Amino acid sequence: MGRPANGLSRRHALAMGGAAMAAPLAAPGVASGQGRFPERPIRFIIPWPPGGSSDSQLRSLGEQAGRLLGQPVVIENRGGAGGTLHAVYLAREARPDGYTIGQMHLSVIRRPFLVRTPQWDATTDFTHIIGLTGWLFGAAVRADSPFRTWQDMIAFARQNPGAVSYATSGIATTNHLAMEDICARERVEMTHVPFRGASEGIPAVLSGNVTMIADSSTWAPAVDGGQMRCLSVWSAERAPRFPTVPTLRELGYDIVVTSNYGISGPPRMDPGVVRVLHDAFKTALMSEENTRVRTQFDMPLVYLNTQEYKDFVAQRAVWERDMVTRLGIRME
């Protein structure tokens, strides 16, 4: 039924690297023309304020990777511009020596299609290193909603155009575009109610002002507490926390939405440096400590190796361009 919403075309096998966490890599790597790597601390830009789920996951990752590399990974929080403030610096200013890297996420891929004068191209202006994880997304209604299932909601929406409303964390967010994709496939009309953040959608649904929330798992505590009912999760497999809730795939859509992210650096990085960074961050990703952090925040594992992540970004850019063009969305 078309391209999955996160651009993945198949399930990727995962390889564990547990034993390597015990000590730094014996040979960090040799990059042609650059000598041994790394020889000094690595700067890791997180484009969000401290304290959020991605900040916590990436800090844990950096700590573990630094032990492996034998050099500290220094976190720099550089929030702003919807998490894209760091993109121009990585694409245009940072040296491609491996000592400056940053989080790559879907807003960085999407933003060039939302503005009249793009400042970067996510497919050519970065070196993509590794795909990591994402978030648990889903749709939830109030516990006393007449919609017992996702199919109930779709059937009602088909008979009552615009009557079903859904809250998201903003216009042109991953979850907004996913819902537009679903509505187009189902040939139904729903009313989008964007908020400034996912948490604002919860009281809107509980008060009855909005039918449902379609967002990351800020709805999970309300579902656990019996105030809300989850109709679907958007991960590749059922969420361990909500084992009775079907995935979009089980509901008949070839869609997976995790808003997955990874690590990228400036363009034209040395392949040897990329390999060293990939291997260290992969082992850190699979570590017990980082797994604990991801589990705490319901963050599914979406590991992609360097080539797979590069391919994912290219595929996703096409999907983002087509969706933004079809919806006619502009951010300026």
C-alpha positions as CSV (number, residue, x, y, z in Angstrom):
1,M,0.0,0.0,0.0
2,G,2.8,2.4,-0.8
3,R,6.0,3.5,1.0
4,P,6.0,3.1,4.8
5,A,5.8,6.5,6.5
6,N,9.3,6.2,7.9
7,G,10.8,5.1,4.6
8,L,11.9,1.6,5.8
9,S,11.4,-1.1,3.2
10,R,12.3,-4.1,5.3
11,R,13.1,-5.3,8.9
12,H,16.8,-5.0,9.6
13,A,18.6,-7.7,11.6
14,L,20.4,-6.6,14.8
15,A,23.7,-7.7,16.0
16,M,24.7,-7.4,19.6
17,G,28.1,-6.2,20.7
18,G,27.9,-6.6,24.4
19,A,31.4,-7.8,25.3
20,A,33.1,-4.8,23.7
21,M,31.6,-2.4,26.3
22,A,34.1,-3.7,28.9
23,A,37.0,-1.7,27.5
24,P,38.0,0.9,25.0
25,L,38.5,-0.3,21.4
26,A,42.0,-1.7,21.1
27,A,42.6,0.0,17.7
28,P,40.3,3.1,17.4
29,G,41.0,3.2,13.7
30,V,43.2,4.8,11.1
31,A,41.8,7.3,8.6
32,S,43.7,7.9,5.4
33,G,45.6,11.2,5.6
34,Q,44.3,11.9,9.1
35,G,46.2,9.6,11.4
36,R,44.7,7.8,14.4
37,F,41.2,8.7,15.4
38,P,40.1,9.9,17.8
39,E,43.0,11.8,19.4
40,R,40.9,14.4,21.3
41,P,37.3,14.8,22.6
42,I,34.4,14.6,20.2
43,R,31.7,17.3,20.2
44,F,28.2,15.9,19.9
45,I,25.5,18.5,19.2
46,I,22.0,17.7,20.5
47,P,19.5,20.2,19.0
48,W,17.2,20.3,22.0
49,P,17.3,21.6,25.6
50,P,18.5,19.2,28.3
51,G,16.1,16.8,30.0
52,G,14.0,15.4,27.2
53,S,13.9,11.7,26.0
54,S,16.2,12.2,23.0
55,D,18.6,14.2,25.2
56,S,18.7,11.5,27.8
57,Q,19.1,8.7,25.2
58,L,21.9,10.5,23.3
59,R,23.7,11.5,26.5
60,S,23.8,7.9,27.6
61,L,24.9,6.9,24.1
62,G,27.7,9.5,24.2
63,E,29.0,8.3,27.6
64,Q,29.1,4.7,26.5
65,A,30.7,5.5,23.1
66,G,33.3,7.7,24.8
67,R,34.5,4.8,26.9
68,L,34.9,2.7,23.8
69,L,36.7,5.4,21.8
70,G,39.1,6.3,24.6
71,Q,38.1,10.0,24.3
72,P,35.1,11.8,25.9
73,V,32.1,12.6,23.8
74,V,31.2,16.1,24.9
75,I,27.5,17.0,24.7
76,E,26.5,20.5,23.5
77,N,22.8,21.3,23.6
78,R,21.9,23.8,20.9
79,G,18.1,24.1,20.8
80,G,16.0,26.3,18.6
81,A,14.4,26.4,15.2
82,G,12.4,23.2,15.8
83,G,15.6,21.2,16.4
84,T,17.3,22.4,13.2
85,L,19.5,25.2,14.4
86,H,22.6,23.0,14.3
87,A,22.0,21.8,10.7
88,V,23.5,24.8,9.0
89,Y,26.6,24.6,11.2
90,L,27.1,20.9,10.4
91,A,26.4,21.3,6.7
92,R,28.4,24.5,6.1
93,E,30.8,25.3,8.8
94,A,32.0,22.3,10.8
95,R,35.2,20.5,9.7
96,P,34.6,17.0,8.3
97,D,37.3,15.5,10.6
98,G,34.9,13.5,12.8
99,Y,35.3,15.7,15.9
100,T,31.9,17.4,15.4
101,I,28.7,15.3,15.0
102,G,25.1,15.9,15.7
103,Q,21.6,14.3,15.8
104,M,19.9,13.8,12.5
105,H,16.1,13.7,12.7
106,L,13.1,14.0,10.4
107,S,12.7,17.8,10.8
108,V,16.2,18.3,9.4
109,I,15.1,16.2,6.3
110,R,11.8,17.9,6.0
111,R,12.6,21.6,6.6
112,P,14.1,22.3,3.1
113,F,10.8,21.5,1.6
114,L,8.9,23.9,3.9
115,V,10.9,27.0,3.1
116,R,11.4,29.1,0.0
117,T,15.2,29.2,0.3
118,P,16.5,25.9,1.7
119,Q,19.8,26.1,3.6
120,W,20.8,22.5,3.2
121,D,19.9,19.3,1.4
122,A,19.8,16.4,3.9
123,T,20.8,13.9,1.2
124,T,24.0,15.6,0.1
125,D,25.1,18.1,2.8
126,F,25.8,15.7,5.6
127,T,27.7,12.4,6.2
128,H,25.2,10.0,7.7
129,I,26.8,7.6,10.2
130,I,24.2,5.5,12.0
131,G,20.5,5.1,12.6
132,L,19.5,4.7,16.3
133,T,16.0,4.8,17.6
134,G,12.7,6.8,17.6
135,W,9.6,7.2,19.7
136,L,6.4,5.2,20.2
137,F,3.6,6.9,18.4
138,G,-0.1,6.0,18.4
139,A,-3.7,7.3,18.6
140,A,-5.7,7.4,21.7
141,V,-9.3,8.5,22.6
142,R,-11.0,9.2,25.9
143,A,-11.9,6.0,27.8
144,D,-15.7,6.6,27.4
145,S,-15.4,7.3,23.7
146,P,-17.8,5.4,21.5
147,F,-14.8,4.3,19.4
148,R,-13.8,0.9,20.8
149,T,-11.4,0.2,17.9
150,W,-9.5,2.0,15.2
151,Q,-12.0,0.6,12.6
152,D,-14.9,2.1,14.6
153,M,-13.3,5.5,14.3
154,I,-12.5,5.2,10.6
155,A,-16.1,4.0,9.8
156,F,-17.5,7.0,11.7
157,A,-15.1,9.4,9.9
158,R,-16.2,8.0,6.5
159,Q,-19.8,8.7,7.3
160,N,-19.2,12.1,9.0
161,P,-16.6,14.1,7.1
162,G,-14.6,16.4,9.4
163,A,-16.4,15.3,12.6
164,V,-13.4,13.4,13.9
165,S,-10.7,15.7,15.2
166,Y,-7.2,14.8,16.2
167,A,-4.6,16.7,18.2
168,T,-0.9,16.7,17.2
169,S,2.2,18.6,18.4
170,G,2.1,20.9,15.4
171,I,1.7,21.5,11.7
172,A,4.1,19.6,9.4
173,T,5.2,17.3,12.3
174,T,5.8,13.6,11.5
175,N,2.5,12.6,13.2
176,H,0.6,15.2,11.3
177,L,1.9,14.1,8.0
178,A,1.2,10.4,8.9
179,M,-2.4,11.2,9.7
180,E,-2.8,13.1,6.4
181,D,-1.3,10.0,4.7
182,I,-3.8,7.7,6.5
183,C,-6.8,10.0,5.6
184,A,-5.7,10.1,2.0
185,R,-5.5,6.3,1.8
186,E,-8.9,5.9,3.6
187,R,-10.5,8.7,1.6
188,V,-11.8,10.3,4.8
189,E,-11.7,13.8,6.1
190,M,-10.6,14.6,9.6
191,T,-10.0,17.9,11.4
192,H,-6.4,18.6,12.5
193,V,-6.0,20.5,15.7
194,P,-2.3,21.4,16.1
195,F,-0.8,22.3,19.5
196,R,2.6,23.6,20.5
197,G,3.5,20.3,22.1
198,A,2.2,16.8,22.5
199,S,1.3,17.3,26.2
200,E,-1.2,20.0,25.3
201,G,-3.3,17.6,23.4
202,I,-4.1,15.4,26.4
203,P,-6.4,17.8,28.3
204,A,-8.0,18.7,25.0
205,V,-9.0,15.1,24.5
206,L,-10.0,14.5,28.1
207,S,-12.2,17.5,28.1
208,G,-14.0,16.4,25.0
209,N,-12.9,19.3,22.9
210,V,-10.9,17.0,20.5
211,T,-11.8,13.4,19.5
212,M,-8.3,11.9,19.8
213,I,-4.6,12.5,20.1
214,A,-2.3,11.2,17.4
215,D,1.2,11.7,18.8
216,S,4.1,10.2,20.6
217,S,3.4,8.4,23.9
218,T,2.5,11.4,26.1
219,W,-0.9,9.6,26.1
220,A,0.6,6.5,27.7
221,P,0.1,7.5,31.4
222,A,-3.5,8.4,30.7
223,V,-4.0,5.0,29.0
224,D,-2.3,3.2,31.9
225,G,-4.5,5.2,34.3
226,G,-7.7,4.2,32.6
227,Q,-8.5,7.8,31.4
228,M,-7.8,7.1,27.7
229,R,-8.0,4.1,25.3
230,C,-5.2,3.5,22.7
231,L,-6.7,2.6,19.3
232,S,-3.4,1.9,17.5
233,V,0.4,2.0,17.9
234,W,2.5,3.0,14.9
235,S,5.7,1.0,15.6
236,A,6.7,-2.0,13.5
237,E,5.6,-4.4,16.2
238,R,3.2,-4.2,19.1
239,A,4.5,-2.2,22.0
240,P,5.5,-4.3,25.0
241,R,3.7,-1.8,27.3
242,F,0.5,-2.2,25.3
243,P,0.5,-5.7,24.0
244,T,-3.3,-5.8,23.1
245,V,-3.1,-2.7,20.9
246,P,-2.7,-3.4,17.1
247,T,-0.1,-1.8,14.9
248,L,-1.0,0.2,11.8
249,R,0.4,-2.7,9.8
250,E,-2.0,-5.1,11.5
251,L,-4.8,-2.7,10.6
252,G,-3.9,-2.9,6.9
253,Y,-1.5,0.0,6.3
254,D,2.0,-0.5,5.2
255,I,3.1,2.3,7.6
256,V,5.6,2.5,10.4
257,V,6.0,5.8,12.2
258,T,8.7,6.1,14.8
259,S,10.2,9.5,13.8
260,N,13.5,7.7,14.0
261,Y,16.7,9.6,14.2
262,G,20.4,9.0,14.0
263,I,23.9,10.6,14.0
264,S,25.4,12.6,11.1
265,G,28.4,14.8,10.6
266,P,29.6,17.4,8.0
267,P,29.8,16.3,4.4
268,R,32.8,14.5,3.0
269,M,34.0,12.8,6.2
270,D,36.6,10.1,5.8
271,P,35.1,6.6,5.5
272,G,37.6,5.3,8.1
273,V,36.5,7.9,10.7
274,V,32.8,7.1,9.9
275,R,33.5,3.4,10.4
276,V,35.1,4.0,13.8
277,L,32.2,6.2,14.9
278,H,29.6,3.8,13.7
279,D,31.1,0.8,15.4
280,A,31.4,2.7,18.8
281,F,27.9,4.1,18.7
282,K,26.4,0.8,17.6
283,T,27.9,-1.0,20.5
284,A,26.8,1.8,22.8
285,L,23.3,1.6,21.4
286,M,23.0,-2.1,22.1
287,S,24.5,-1.7,25.7
288,E,22.4,-2.6,28.7
289,E,22.5,1.0,29.9
290,N,21.2,2.6,26.7
291,T,18.6,-0.1,26.4
292,R,17.4,0.8,29.9
293,V,17.0,4.4,28.9
294,R,15.2,3.6,25.7
295,T,12.8,1.3,27.5
296,Q,12.1,4.0,30.1
297,F,10.9,6.4,27.3
298,D,9.2,3.7,25.1
299,M,11.8,4.3,22.4
300,P,11.9,1.4,19.9
301,L,15.3,0.2,18.5
302,V,15.6,1.4,14.8
303,Y,19.3,0.5,14.2
304,L,20.5,1.2,10.6
305,N,24.1,0.8,9.5
306,T,25.9,3.6,7.6
307,Q,24.7,2.6,4.1
308,E,21.2,1.8,5.3
309,Y,20.9,5.1,7.1
310,K,22.1,7.0,4.1
311,D,19.5,5.1,2.0
312,F,16.8,5.8,4.5
313,V,17.5,9.6,4.5
314,A,17.3,9.6,0.7
315,Q,14.0,7.6,0.6
316,R,12.5,9.7,3.4
317,A,13.4,13.0,1.6
318,V,11.4,11.9,-1.4
319,W,8.4,11.0,0.9
320,E,8.7,14.3,2.8
321,R,8.9,16.4,-0.4
322,D,5.9,14.7,-1.9
323,M,3.7,15.0,1.2
324,V,4.6,18.7,1.8
325,T,3.9,19.5,-1.8
326,R,0.6,17.7,-1.8
327,L,-0.5,19.4,1.3
328,G,0.8,22.8,0.3
329,I,2.5,23.5,3.6
330,R,4.9,26.4,4.1
331,M,6.5,27.5,7.3
332,E,7.3,31.1,6.2
